[in-house]
Amino acid sequence: MDDILLSIDGLTKAYPGVIANDGVSFAIRRSEIHALLGENGAGKSTLVKMIFGLVAPDSGSMTYDGAPYAPAEPSEARRAGVAMVFQHFSLFDALSVAENVALGMEKPPGLRDLARQIRAVSETYGLPLDPGRIVGTLSAGERQRVEIIRCLLQNPRLLIMDEPTSVLTPQEVDILFQTLRKLKAEGTSILYISHKLEEIRALCDHATILRLGKVVGTCTPAETTARAMAEMMVGASFSAPQARGTTPGEVMLEVRGLSLPAPGAFGTPLRDVGFAVRTGEILGIGGVAGNGQDELLAALSGERAAPAGSIWLEGTDVSRAGPVARRGMGCLSGPEERLGHAAAPNMTLTENGILTAALRERLVHRGFIRWPQARAFAQRVIDRFDVRTPGTEVAARALSGGNLQKYVVGREIVQNPRVLVINQPTWGVDAAAAAAIRQALLDLAADGAAIVVISQDLDELMEIADRFAALNEGRLSPARAVSDLDIEQIGLMMGGAHDMEVAHVGSAGAA
C-alpha cells in the first residue's frame, strides 16, 4: 500500500433519475499516469469533481497519502496537493498571464515575483510563457499552458487533466506529453481523461474503465488495443466509419474572397477566404482553436454578414441572406458551443428541435407549433443518435456534454440538408458515439450532400474528409486531397506553414 497515493473505495453519487457513480473503487499509484476512460455519461466528470472537492459523495470514502480524504471545496483539495486542468479554460481575456495565474492561487505573491516564478517553471517544463502577455492574444495551446503552469506553481502531488489535447496541434501534443512524463519522473501522479485512445496507449501506465457509473474493467493501455478499450467502454463492438466511395458532383457551396472583421477585441478576422464544395464531398477544415473557426461558421450560416466577398449556394448568391433563409434553401449548420449557442440551456429537447427544424420539418403551421410533430422529431433524433436522456421534455442543460453534442449534431443531420457546415462535430463524445456521428456524415455525403467539417481533431479529418484546408489567423490554405497528406504535414499547415514547407517535409519524410 505504500505506493498508493489516492485510494477510492465505493464512491457513490446519485442525482434525480440517475446514479452518476455506483460504488466506484480504484487506486492511483505514486508517480504514475492513470487513465480514466468511459463513454459519455459514464460518470467520469462526477468522479473527478468528488476528488477535487466540487461535489460531495453520498457514500464511500477516499484515502490520500495514507490518511482519510474528503475535501469540502477545491481550496481544500489544492492545499492537499491536488490540482486540476479543466477541459474548458477559466481565464479572463483582458488580464495578463500573471494576473490570471494569481486569481487561481490561494495566497499569490506580488506580480513581479509571480512573473519570475512563471518564467522559471515554464522554462523548466518546456512550456515557454510570457507572464506579461494579455490572455486574449494567446493561442489555444498557449492558454492551456497558463492553466497547467497555474497548477504546477502549487507543486501538486496529483494532477487531474480533462481532455487536455483537444485544442492542440500534433507538435503541441508532443510537448505536453514530454512535460507530463517529466512530472511523473519527479514523483507527480496524473489522472488523465481523454477520448483519444491512441494517446492513452502512448502515455498512460494503467487505465480504469467506467460504464454507467460503475467500474467495468482495468487494463494496461500499452498492451491493449484502442478498439478493445473502446469496446470495454461501451460494452459492445462497433464498426469503424466506412465511406461508400461516391464521386463528387456539381458545386453546391462556393465561397469567394470572404473577409469579415473580428467580432470583438480578441476575435479573429477572416481574410480573403475562398473554397468550393461539391455534392457527395466532405471538405475538412483544420486549425488550432481561435484561428477563425467560429467566425467562418457564423459567415456561412448567415449569423454574420460579410462586408467583402460572396457566398453561393447552388449558383445563387446568398451573401445577404440570414440563417432562416439559408436553412430554407437547405444550408444547415452546427456551431461548436453546444450549450448557449447550439442549444438553449433551459429549453427542452423538443423546444430546441423547433429552433432549427421548424421550417424544414414543418413543425409550425399558421404561427402555431405542432407539438406532436415536434416531439416526434426530437424522439427521432434521440433514437437515431442514442442520446441518453429520460425523454424529449428534459432541459438541454440536464444532459451530459457528450449526449447534448449527439443531439445538436443529430438534429441537423436528421433534416437531410443539401449543405451542412459543422464545427467540432464529435467534441467530447466517446469513441462509439464519434464513430456513429462520422458514419452519419459519410452517409449524408454519399446521399448527395456537400459537407464542411471544421475540426481540431486531425484523426477525424483524416478519416472522413476528401480534401483538407487549414485555417490560420483567419486565412484558409488551398484545399488538398487528404490522401496526399499525413498528420505531420497537416499539423504544419495548421501552424501556418507555406505549401513549399509542407511539401518539403513530406518529401523528406518519404526519403
DARA-V548192 format. One record per run of one state. SS is the DSSP state (H for helix, E for strand, - for the rest). FROM is the first residue (numbers start at 1). LEN is the number of residues. Records with the same first field share a line. If there is no record, write none. Layout:
# DARA-V548192
SS->FROM-LEN + FROM-LEN
This chain:
# DARA-V548192
-->1-3 + 16-2 + 30-3 + 39-5 + 52-7 + 65-2 + 69-5 + 80-2 + 86-10 + 104-7 + 125-9 + 138-2 + 153-5 + 163-7 + 186-3 + 194-3 + 204-2 + 212-2 + 220-1 + 224-2 + 235-16 + 261-9 + 279-3 + 287-6 + 302-6 + 314-2 + 318-5 + 329-2 + 335-4 + 340-3 + 344-4 + 358-6 + 366-2 + 370-1 + 385-10 + 399-2 + 414-5 + 424-7 + 447-3 + 456-2 + 465-2 + 473-2 + 477-3 + 485-2 + 495-4 + 511-1
E->4-12 + 18-12 + 33-6 + 59-6 + 67-2 + 82-4 + 96-1 + 134-1 + 158-5 + 189-5 + 206-6 + 214-6 + 251-10 + 270-9 + 282-5 + 308-6 + 316-2 + 331-4 + 339-1 + 343-1 + 348-1 + 364-2 + 368-2 + 395-1 + 419-5 + 450-6 + 467-6 + 475-2 + 480-2
H->44-8 + 74-6 + 97-7 + 111-14 + 135-3 + 140-13 + 170-16 + 197-7 + 221-3 + 226-9 + 293-9 + 323-6 + 349-9 + 371-14 + 396-3 + 401-13 + 431-16 + 458-7 + 482-3 + 487-8 + 499-12
